[in-house]
Amino acid sequence: MRSIDTAGQPPVRRGSAGRWAAAAVAAVCAIAVVGQSLAARRDARRFPPPGRLVDVGGFRIHLQVQGDDRAGPTVVLEAGLGSFSPNWYWVQQALAPHVRVVSYDRAGLGWSDPSPAPRDAGTMAVELHAALHAAGIPGPYVLAGHSFGGLVVRAFADAYGPETSGLVLVDASHPDQWARWPVPYADRIQLITLRTMTGAARLGLLRLGHPFATVSAGLPDRQVAELDARFALPLTSATEAAQMRAWERTTRPALQHAASLDDLPLAVLGVGVQPMGAETLDALQEELPGLSSNSSRRVIAAATHESLISDRENAGRVANAILAVVDAADGRRVEATWAEREPHPADA
């Protein structure tokens, strides 16, 4: 039997298969990044800013203004953690026949440019104030904040009290939410999730399926598509992460030391459907009316956190709460003006 002489044969290169696999993964990721970039450009053409972009000192904020300029406060709508103006569509449509109403996008969200400043509630309130004045929309204002937006409108009222005629907290976040959440380190878990989503967005993975369906369910098709297009951008998740990072570090202590609202008109709207942390969230919501001596609270039993503004019927009730605070800006009690607009207040 003849022996096999391996002399002169090329050595077996261990790990070459691993290098080929790594190269293949890198190629796929590169293709995915290019695909995401092309899709984002396509979306920019399909969905131009529906409102106006105003410069606030090196970057632009997107404002959508509806309704005539008339006597009384202008209503300003502040969206949730990563959301922006289209989420308020039904509420804004219900308000526009009665008041001038502004929905807008915080820096880094929607059609607004990113800001170089930290993403704490106080800084975002300053940017909102600058945008309103740059657009020629002076106070007074009634501000409505949904979810995380509730922290921003509270910071605005603290910084610009003389220009604030009232607040509406729409299932709003409480500054102590993460400190009192029953699951330890929930805020850190949320932050890690958002950072992961930023990476996924760079690869176009947030365009697969409909991952944000609960946020936009009930809105018109155009607004759903606008939300999906902007949620798919890495900047959106990165901005959310920056807002989360500043929550405990800056936003919470600042609001804990905010001045009293005294008798500023305040309406607090809650929901009856809480899939997670219901006991904690309900307890936090029950504390919010105590921010003002002129407040009222109601719960929409069938509403979820998201459907409170995306469902048209619920949005009409949110609009009534806002108009009740507008009515109360002349010194009346919120409880009375709200009862005039919603004769049967209690769902729960």
C-alpha positions as CSV (number, residue, x, y, z in Angstrom):
1,M,0.0,0.0,0.0
2,R,1.4,3.3,-1.1
3,S,1.8,5.9,1.7
4,I,0.5,9.4,1.2
5,D,3.1,12.1,1.3
6,T,1.7,15.3,2.7
7,A,4.9,17.2,2.3
8,G,4.4,20.4,0.2
9,Q,0.6,20.4,0.8
10,P,-0.8,23.7,2.0
11,P,-1.4,23.7,5.8
12,V,-4.9,23.4,7.1
13,R,-5.9,26.9,8.3
14,R,-8.0,26.6,11.3
15,G,-10.6,29.3,11.9
16,S,-10.9,30.1,8.2
17,A,-14.6,29.0,8.3
18,G,-15.2,31.4,11.2
19,R,-13.6,34.3,9.3
20,W,-15.7,33.5,6.3
21,A,-18.8,33.5,8.5
22,A,-17.8,36.9,10.1
23,A,-17.2,38.4,6.6
24,A,-20.6,37.1,5.5
25,V,-22.3,38.6,8.5
26,A,-20.5,41.9,8.0
27,A,-21.6,42.0,4.3
28,V,-25.2,41.3,5.3
29,C,-25.1,44.1,7.9
30,A,-23.6,46.5,5.4
31,I,-26.4,45.7,2.9
32,A,-29.0,46.1,5.7
33,V,-27.5,49.5,6.6
34,V,-27.7,50.7,3.0
35,G,-31.2,49.4,2.7
36,Q,-32.2,51.3,5.9
37,S,-30.6,54.5,4.5
38,L,-32.5,54.1,1.2
39,A,-35.8,53.4,2.9
40,A,-35.3,56.5,5.2
41,R,-34.7,58.7,2.1
42,R,-37.9,57.3,0.5
43,D,-39.9,58.0,3.6
44,A,-38.5,61.6,3.7
45,R,-39.9,62.1,0.2
46,R,-43.2,60.4,1.0
47,F,-43.8,62.2,4.3
48,P,-42.6,65.8,4.3
49,P,-43.1,67.8,7.5
50,P,-46.9,68.6,7.7
51,G,-46.2,71.7,9.8
52,R,-43.4,74.3,9.9
53,L,-39.8,74.1,11.1
54,V,-38.5,76.9,13.3
55,D,-34.9,77.6,14.2
56,V,-34.2,77.6,17.9
57,G,-30.5,78.4,17.8
58,G,-28.7,75.9,15.5
59,F,-31.4,73.3,15.1
60,R,-35.1,73.2,14.1
61,I,-38.2,72.2,15.9
62,H,-41.3,71.0,14.0
63,L,-44.6,72.7,15.0
64,Q,-48.0,71.9,13.6
65,V,-50.4,74.7,14.3
66,Q,-54.2,74.5,13.8
67,G,-57.1,76.7,14.7
68,D,-57.5,80.5,14.6
69,D,-55.5,82.9,16.8
70,R,-58.2,84.0,19.2
71,A,-58.6,85.3,22.7
72,G,-57.6,82.9,25.4
73,P,-54.8,80.5,25.9
74,T,-53.1,78.5,23.1
75,V,-53.2,74.7,23.7
76,V,-49.8,72.9,23.3
77,L,-49.7,69.1,23.0
78,E,-46.7,67.2,24.3
79,A,-46.3,63.6,23.2
80,G,-44.9,60.5,25.0
81,L,-41.4,59.2,25.3
82,G,-40.6,58.5,21.6
83,S,-43.8,59.8,20.0
84,F,-44.5,63.0,18.2
85,S,-47.2,65.2,16.6
86,P,-49.2,62.6,14.4
87,N,-50.1,60.7,17.6
88,W,-52.2,63.7,18.6
89,Y,-54.2,63.8,15.4
90,W,-57.7,63.1,16.7
91,V,-57.2,65.3,19.8
92,Q,-55.9,68.2,17.6
93,Q,-58.8,67.9,15.2
94,A,-61.3,68.0,18.0
95,L,-59.7,71.1,19.5
96,A,-59.0,73.2,16.4
97,P,-62.6,74.5,15.9
98,H,-62.4,76.0,19.4
99,V,-58.8,77.1,20.2
100,R,-55.5,77.6,18.5
101,V,-53.7,74.3,19.1
102,V,-50.0,73.3,18.6
103,S,-48.7,69.8,18.4
104,Y,-45.0,69.5,18.0
105,D,-42.0,67.2,17.9
106,R,-39.3,67.3,20.6
107,A,-35.7,67.6,19.3
108,G,-34.6,64.3,17.8
109,L,-38.1,63.0,17.3
110,G,-40.5,63.3,14.3
111,W,-39.4,65.9,11.9
112,S,-37.4,67.9,14.5
113,D,-33.6,68.1,14.3
114,P,-31.6,66.6,17.1
115,S,-30.4,68.9,19.9
116,P,-26.9,69.0,21.3
117,A,-28.3,69.6,24.8
118,P,-29.2,66.9,27.4
119,R,-32.7,65.3,27.1
120,D,-34.0,66.2,30.5
121,A,-37.5,67.6,30.9
122,G,-36.3,71.1,31.9
123,T,-34.1,71.4,28.8
124,M,-36.9,70.3,26.5
125,A,-39.3,72.8,28.1
126,V,-36.8,75.6,27.3
127,E,-36.6,74.4,23.7
128,L,-40.4,74.3,23.4
129,H,-40.7,77.8,24.8
130,A,-38.0,79.0,22.3
131,A,-39.8,77.3,19.4
132,L,-43.2,78.8,20.3
133,H,-41.8,82.3,20.5
134,A,-39.8,81.8,17.3
135,A,-43.0,80.9,15.6
136,G,-44.7,84.0,16.9
137,I,-47.0,82.1,19.3
138,P,-46.8,83.9,22.7
139,G,-48.5,82.7,25.9
140,P,-50.6,82.1,27.8
141,Y,-50.6,78.4,27.2
142,V,-52.6,75.4,28.4
143,L,-50.2,72.4,28.0
144,A,-51.4,68.8,27.7
145,G,-48.8,66.0,28.3
146,H,-49.3,62.4,27.5
147,S,-47.1,59.8,29.2
148,F,-43.5,61.1,29.4
149,G,-44.8,64.4,28.0
150,G,-46.5,65.0,31.4
151,L,-43.0,65.5,32.9
152,V,-42.1,68.1,30.2
153,V,-45.3,70.2,30.7
154,R,-44.7,70.2,34.4
155,A,-41.2,71.4,33.9
156,F,-42.6,74.1,31.5
157,A,-45.1,75.3,34.1
158,D,-42.3,75.5,36.7
159,A,-40.0,77.5,34.4
160,Y,-42.7,79.7,32.8
161,G,-45.4,80.0,35.4
162,P,-46.7,83.5,34.2
163,E,-47.2,82.1,30.7
164,T,-49.0,78.9,31.8
165,S,-52.7,79.0,32.2
166,G,-53.3,75.3,33.0
167,L,-52.1,71.7,32.7
168,V,-53.7,68.5,31.5
169,L,-51.9,65.3,32.5
170,V,-53.1,62.5,30.1
171,D,-52.1,59.3,31.8
172,A,-48.9,61.1,32.5
173,S,-45.7,59.7,33.9
174,H,-44.9,60.4,37.5
175,P,-41.3,61.5,38.3
176,D,-41.0,58.6,40.8
177,Q,-42.3,55.9,38.5
178,W,-39.1,54.0,38.2
179,A,-38.0,54.5,41.8
180,R,-41.3,52.9,42.9
181,W,-41.7,50.3,40.2
182,P,-42.1,46.7,41.6
183,V,-39.4,45.2,39.3
184,P,-35.9,46.3,40.4
185,Y,-33.8,48.2,37.8
186,A,-36.8,48.5,35.4
187,D,-35.5,51.8,34.1
188,R,-32.1,50.3,33.3
189,I,-33.8,47.4,31.5
190,Q,-35.8,50.0,29.5
191,L,-32.6,51.9,28.7
192,I,-30.8,48.8,27.5
193,T,-33.9,47.9,25.4
194,L,-33.9,51.3,23.7
195,R,-30.2,51.1,23.0
196,T,-30.7,47.7,21.4
197,M,-33.5,49.1,19.4
198,T,-31.2,51.8,18.1
199,G,-28.9,49.2,16.8
200,A,-31.8,47.2,15.3
201,A,-33.0,50.4,13.6
202,R,-29.7,50.9,11.9
203,L,-30.1,47.5,10.3
204,G,-33.7,48.3,9.2
205,L,-35.1,45.6,11.6
206,L,-37.8,48.0,13.0
207,R,-39.3,48.1,9.5
208,L,-40.2,44.4,9.8
209,G,-43.9,43.7,10.8
210,H,-45.7,46.5,12.7
211,P,-43.9,46.7,16.0
212,F,-45.5,50.0,17.1
213,A,-49.1,49.0,16.3
214,T,-50.4,49.7,19.8
215,V,-49.2,53.3,19.7
216,S,-51.0,54.2,16.5
217,A,-54.0,51.9,16.5
218,G,-57.1,53.9,15.6
219,L,-55.4,56.8,13.9
220,P,-55.9,57.5,10.1
221,D,-53.7,55.6,7.7
222,R,-51.6,58.6,6.9
223,Q,-50.7,59.3,10.5
224,V,-50.0,55.6,11.1
225,A,-47.6,55.6,8.2
226,E,-45.9,58.8,9.4
227,L,-45.4,57.3,12.9
228,D,-44.0,54.0,11.5
229,A,-41.6,55.8,9.2
230,R,-40.1,58.0,12.0
231,F,-40.1,55.2,14.6
232,A,-37.9,53.2,12.2
233,L,-35.1,55.7,12.4
234,P,-32.2,55.1,14.7
235,L,-32.3,58.7,16.0
236,T,-35.8,58.0,17.5
237,S,-34.7,55.2,19.7
238,A,-31.4,57.0,20.6
239,T,-33.4,60.1,21.6
240,E,-35.7,57.9,23.7
241,A,-32.7,56.4,25.4
242,A,-31.3,59.9,26.1
243,Q,-34.6,60.9,27.7
244,M,-34.6,57.8,29.8
245,R,-31.0,58.3,30.9
246,A,-31.8,61.8,32.1
247,W,-35.0,60.8,33.9
248,E,-33.5,59.7,37.2
249,R,-30.3,61.7,36.9
250,T,-31.9,65.2,36.2
251,T,-35.7,65.2,35.5
252,R,-36.9,63.5,38.6
253,P,-34.9,65.7,41.1
254,A,-35.8,68.9,39.2
255,L,-39.5,68.1,39.4
256,Q,-39.3,67.1,43.1
257,H,-38.0,70.6,43.8
258,A,-40.5,72.4,41.5
259,A,-42.6,75.2,42.9
260,S,-46.2,74.5,43.9
261,L,-48.8,74.9,41.2
262,D,-51.0,76.6,43.8
263,D,-54.5,76.9,42.2
264,L,-53.4,76.5,38.6
265,P,-56.2,74.7,36.7
266,L,-55.2,71.0,36.4
267,A,-57.1,68.1,34.8
268,V,-55.8,64.5,35.3
269,L,-56.9,61.7,33.0
270,G,-56.2,58.1,33.8
271,V,-57.0,54.7,32.1
272,G,-58.7,51.6,33.4
273,V,-56.7,49.0,31.4
274,Q,-53.1,48.6,32.7
275,P,-51.5,45.4,31.5
276,M,-48.4,45.8,33.7
277,G,-47.8,47.5,37.1
278,A,-51.5,48.5,37.5
279,E,-51.4,48.9,41.3
280,T,-48.2,51.1,41.2
281,L,-49.4,53.2,38.2
282,D,-52.8,53.8,39.7
283,A,-51.3,54.8,43.0
284,L,-49.0,57.3,41.2
285,Q,-51.9,58.7,39.2
286,E,-53.9,59.3,42.3
287,E,-51.2,61.6,43.6
288,L,-51.2,63.9,40.6
289,P,-54.3,66.0,41.4
290,G,-52.6,67.0,44.6
291,L,-50.2,69.2,42.6
292,S,-52.9,71.9,42.5
293,S,-55.7,73.0,44.7
294,N,-57.8,73.5,41.5
295,S,-57.8,70.1,40.0
296,S,-60.0,67.2,38.9
297,R,-59.3,63.6,38.0
298,R,-61.2,61.1,35.9
299,V,-60.6,57.6,34.6
300,I,-61.7,56.2,31.2
301,A,-62.3,52.6,32.1
302,A,-62.0,51.0,28.7
303,A,-58.9,53.0,27.6
304,T,-55.4,51.8,27.5
305,H,-52.3,54.0,27.8
306,E,-52.0,54.2,24.0
307,S,-55.7,54.3,23.0
308,L,-56.4,57.2,25.3
309,I,-55.2,59.5,22.5
310,S,-55.1,57.3,19.3
311,D,-58.8,56.1,19.6
312,R,-61.1,58.8,18.2
313,E,-63.8,58.5,20.9
314,N,-61.2,58.6,23.7
315,A,-59.5,61.5,22.0
316,G,-62.7,63.4,22.1
317,R,-62.8,63.0,25.8
318,V,-59.2,64.1,26.2
319,A,-60.1,67.2,24.1
320,N,-63.0,67.9,26.5
321,A,-60.7,67.8,29.4
322,I,-58.3,70.2,27.7
323,L,-61.2,72.6,26.9
324,A,-62.4,72.4,30.5
325,V,-59.0,73.7,31.6
326,V,-59.1,76.4,29.0
327,D,-62.5,77.4,30.3
328,A,-61.1,77.4,33.9
329,A,-58.3,79.8,32.9
330,D,-60.6,82.7,33.9
331,G,-60.6,81.6,37.5
332,R,-63.4,79.0,37.6
333,R,-63.0,75.5,39.1
334,V,-61.9,72.7,36.8
335,E,-64.4,70.4,38.3
336,A,-67.3,72.6,37.3
337,T,-66.0,73.4,33.7
338,W,-65.3,69.7,33.1
339,A,-68.7,68.7,34.3
340,E,-70.2,71.2,31.8
341,R,-68.4,69.4,29.0
342,E,-68.7,65.9,30.3
343,P,-72.0,65.6,32.3
344,H,-71.3,61.9,33.2
345,P,-67.7,62.0,34.4
346,A,-67.0,58.7,36.1
347,D,-66.2,55.6,34.1
348,A,-64.5,53.9,37.0
